[in-house]
Amino acid sequence: MGKRIQKKKIIKEIFWFLLKFNLLLIPFYAIIYFDVNFYLIQELFANLIGYMLRIFGYSANISGFFIHVGDLSIDISRDCIGWKSAYSLFALVLASPGKLKKKLSFLGIWVPIFFLFNIFRVFITIIVGLEFDANYLKILHNIVWQEAIILGIVGVWYLWMRKEIFKKKIKELNKKKQ
């Protein structure tokens, strides 16, 4: 009898997680559907990457959100700035169990880390394209980094879930001892 109640509780928790997660994804899909632009952020991002390239001795010219270096012209698109990975992590954590204050604290650390990683990702991708070949840039951009970002999001979310589930189990054990 106890296992049946426990299964129902788990199914209920999963249902609520999926409902919250999908509701949180509405703005995500609205941005895509309505083609909301982030031109100012894209230009700032392109300028930052261009500055970094110049520090490393490359002659980078910035035109809006385009970076021109040697034979390469890189379009810093809306997706290049890393908003999808940051928002996905945001939605996963907010939909998960836990107190809002702790969730926001966790996200306050990890969302900026994802943005910093994204700067590194774009910079390294351009360097690979410049030093080796544009075909390597495409492979790195379209395959390696996309998978790495997905694994990173799931991995960080797993850290959150593990932490929250571990705390919950400790509370349950303490209640049983009393």
Secondary structure, DSSP 8 states (H G I E B T S, - for coil): -HHHHHHHHHHHHHHHHHHHHHHHHHHHHHHHHTT---HHHHHHHHHHHHHHHHHTT--EEEETTEEEETTEEEE--GGGGTHHHHHHHHHHHHHSSS-HHHHHHHHHHHHHHHHHHHHHHHHHHHHHHHHT-HHHHHHIIIIIHHHHHHHHHHHHHHHHHHHHHHHHHHHHHHHHH-
